[in-house]
Amino acid sequence: MDVNNAPCMKVKCGVVNCVYNEDTLCHADALEVNAMHGHKADISDETCCTTFKSGRKS
C-alpha cells in the first residue's frame, strides 16, 4: 500500500489513553480500522481501531 497517495482527513478520537490522541484528534502516521469478527461489519460497534496504542494517562 502506498500511503503517499492515500486520502488525508482529520480523524476524531475519543480514546483518552491512546498515545496518538492529541486534543481529540488522531495524530498517527497511518490509521487502520478492521472488522472485529471476520472481514465484514454491519454497524460501527463491530469495528475496531487497530492503530490504538495505550500509554497516555487520562
C-alpha positions in Angstrom: 0.0 0.0 0.0 1.4 3.4 -1.0 0.5 5.8 1.9 1.8 8.7 -0.1 -1.3 8.5 -2.4 -3.7 7.7 0.4 -6.6 10.0 1.3 -5.9 12.5 4.1 -8.5 13.6 6.6 -8.9 14.6 10.2 -9.9 11.7 12.4 -11.7 12.4 15.7 -10.5 10.2 18.6 -12.3 9.9 21.9 -9.9 7.4 23.5 -8.1 9.5 26.1 -5.3 6.9 26.8 -4.2 6.4 23.2 -0.7 7.8 22.5 -1.9 9.2 19.2 -4.8 11.2 20.6 -3.9 14.9 20.8 -6.8 17.2 21.6 -9.3 14.6 20.5 -7.6 14.2 17.0 -5.7 11.2 15.9 -2.0 12.0 15.1 -0.9 8.5 13.9 1.0 8.4 10.7 -1.5 5.9 9.3 -4.8 4.6 10.6 -6.1 1.1 10.5 -9.7 0.1 11.2 -10.8 -3.5 10.9 -13.9 -5.6 11.5 -13.9 -7.3 14.9 -15.2 -10.6 13.6 -14.1 -11.6 10.1 -13.9 -9.2 7.3 -17.4 -7.6 7.4 -19.1 -5.2 9.8 -22.8 -4.2 9.7 -22.6 -1.4 12.3 -19.8 0.7 13.8 -19.8 -1.2 17.0 -18.4 -4.2 15.0 -15.3 -2.2 14.0 -12.0 -1.6 15.9 -9.2 0.9 15.5 -6.2 -1.4 15.5 -3.8 1.6 15.4 -4.6 2.2 19.1 -1.6 2.1 21.4 -2.1 2.5 25.1 0.2 4.7 27.1 -1.3 8.1 27.7 -2.9 8.8 31.0 -6.4 10.4 31.1 
